[in-house]
Amino acid sequence: MKRSQTVRLLMMSAAPVLLTACESQEDAVLYKDVTECVASARLTEDQCKAAFDHAKSEHERVAPRYTSGSDCETDFGSGKCQQVNQGAGIQWIPVMAAYALGYYAGRPNYYQSQPLYYSRTSYGNSGGYINSGGQPVAQSTGATKVSRSAIAAPTRAVTVSRSGFGSSSSARGGWGGGGGS
């Protein structure tokens, strides 16, 4: 490959990382389940349940989809994927491991919840929570600061044609932005 092509490819691949680094940070809280949310005393039980239910319904709609269970388990671990059949044939999706609540400045009672998945490779060799687009959100549950795009409402599911993380992955829709091996 020509040197100019290599430089151009490196610049293009670095752009999302650089843009995310410049992006404003937002407050968010990650919970594994409704019980953890209620125990934090930030929201009422009804609010925690409503946020969980919303994230769960989004999970069915936007979870990354794999054509094989082994590809899904490569990214998320053994027993961490489930089979679904939603009109496009049999596919595999990771189980929802947690949900994130993002709070919006100037609107203290408004939050957006979204499903999160625990990826074994999202932070290098140590795992962490990612959103449905494969973007790392946090390594553990609790209060955190995240980029606005990491907690933005997901728009659609992404079909992963190979393992979702790593430099050799191939996907439609922007999946595969996490750490690699």
C-alpha positions in Angstrom: 0.0 0.0 0.0 1.3 3.5 -0.8 2.5 5.6 2.1 -0.1 8.3 1.4 -2.9 5.7 1.5 -1.7 4.4 4.8 -1.5 7.9 6.3 -5.0 8.7 5.1 -6.4 5.5 6.5 -4.7 6.1 9.9 -6.1 9.7 10.0 -9.6 8.4 9.1 -9.5 5.7 11.8 -8.3 8.2 14.4 -11.0 10.8 13.7 -13.8 9.1 15.8 -11.5 8.7 18.8 -10.3 12.3 18.5 -13.9 13.6 18.2 -15.1 11.6 21.2 -12.2 13.0 23.2 -13.3 16.5 22.4 -17.0 15.8 23.1 -18.6 17.2 26.2 -18.9 14.8 29.2 -22.4 14.1 30.6 -23.4 12.7 34.0 -24.7 9.1 33.8 -25.5 6.3 36.2 -25.2 2.6 35.3 -27.3 0.0 37.1 -27.3 -3.8 36.7 -31.0 -4.1 37.6 -33.9 -2.3 39.3 -32.8 -3.4 42.8 -29.4 -1.7 42.4 -31.2 1.5 41.1 -33.6 1.6 44.0 -30.7 1.0 46.5 -28.9 4.1 45.1 -31.8 6.3 46.3 -31.4 8.6 43.3 -34.8 7.6 41.8 -38.1 6.2 43.1 -38.8 2.5 42.6 -41.4 3.4 39.9 -38.8 5.5 38.1 -36.2 2.8 38.3 -38.6 0.2 37.0 -39.8 2.5 34.1 -36.2 3.2 33.1 -35.3 -0.5 33.2 -38.4 -1.4 31.2 -37.6 1.2 28.6 -34.0 -0.1 28.3 -35.2 -3.7 28.1 -37.6 -2.8 25.2 -34.8 -0.9 23.5 -32.6 -4.0 23.9 -34.9 -6.0 21.8 -34.8 -3.4 19.1 -31.1 -2.2 19.0 -28.9 -5.0 20.4 -26.1 -5.9 18.1 -27.0 -9.0 16.1 -24.7 -11.9 15.1 -25.3 -14.7 12.6 -23.6 -17.2 14.9 -23.7 -17.9 18.6 -19.9 -18.5 18.6 -19.2 -15.0 17.2 -21.4 -13.4 19.8 -19.8 -15.4 22.6 -16.3 -14.3 21.3 -17.2 -10.8 22.2 -19.5 -11.2 25.2 -18.5 -14.5 26.8 -19.8 -18.0 27.1 -23.5 -18.1 28.0 -23.9 -14.3 27.6 -25.8 -14.5 24.3 -29.3 -15.4 23.4 -31.0 -16.6 20.3 -33.7 -14.5 18.7 -35.9 -14.8 15.7 -37.5 -11.5 14.6 -38.4 -12.1 11.0 -34.8 -12.0 9.7 -34.1 -15.6 10.6 -32.2 -16.9 13.6 -29.7 -14.4 15.1 -27.8 -14.1 18.3 -27.7 -11.0 20.6 -25.8 -10.4 23.8 -27.9 -10.4 27.0 -28.6 -7.0 28.5 -26.1 -6.7 31.4 -27.0 -3.2 32.7 -28.7 0.0 31.8 -27.6 3.5 31.7 -29.5 6.6 32.7 -28.2 9.8 31.2 -29.4 13.1 32.8 -29.7 16.2 30.7 -28.4 19.6 31.9 -31.2 22.0 32.8 -33.8 19.2 33.0 -33.1 17.5 36.4 -36.1 15.2 36.2 -35.5 14.1 32.6 -33.4 11.1 31.8 -32.9 8.7 29.0 -32.3 5.0 29.6 -30.6 2.6 27.3 -29.4 -1.0 27.4 -25.8 -1.9 28.0 -23.8 -5.0 27.3 -20.8 -6.4 29.2 -17.9 -6.9 26.7 -14.8 -8.8 27.8 -12.6 -6.7 25.4 -14.1 -3.2 25.6 -11.3 -1.7 27.7 -8.3 -3.6 26.3 -8.0 -6.9 28.1 -10.3 -5.9 31.0 -14.0 -5.8 30.4 -16.6 -3.1 30.7 -20.0 -1.9 29.6 -20.7 -0.9 26.1 -23.7 0.6 24.3 -25.5 -1.1 21.4 -23.1 0.6 18.9 -20.0 -1.0 20.6 -18.9 2.3 22.2 -17.3 1.8 25.7 -19.4 3.5 28.4 -17.8 2.5 31.8 -16.0 -0.4 33.4 -18.4 -0.7 36.3 -21.9 0.3 37.4 -22.5 3.5 39.4 -22.2 7.2 38.7 -19.8 8.2 35.9 -19.1 10.8 33.3 -19.5 9.7 29.7 -19.4 11.3 26.3 -22.8 12.5 25.1 -22.7 10.0 22.1 -22.1 7.1 24.5 -25.5 7.7 26.2 -27.4 9.0 23.1 -30.5 7.0 22.3 -29.7 4.2 19.9 -31.3 4.3 16.5 -31.2 0.7 15.2 -29.7 -2.7 15.6 -26.4 -3.4 13.9 -25.7 -6.8 12.2 -22.2 -8.0 12.9 -20.8 -10.2 10.2 -17.8 -11.3 12.2 -16.7 -10.8 15.8 -17.6 -7.3 16.7 -14.4 -6.1 18.2 -10.9 -6.1 16.8 -9.3 -4.8 13.7 -10.5 -7.6 11.5 -14.1 -7.2 12.3 -16.5 -6.2 9.5 -19.9 -4.6 10.3 -22.5 -2.4 8.8 -23.6 0.7 10.8 -20.5 1.6 12.7 -20.1 -1.4 15.1 -16.7 -2.4 16.2 -15.3 0.7 17.9 -14.2 -1.0 21.1 -10.8 -2.2 22.1 -9.2 -5.0 20.1 -7.0 -7.9 20.6 
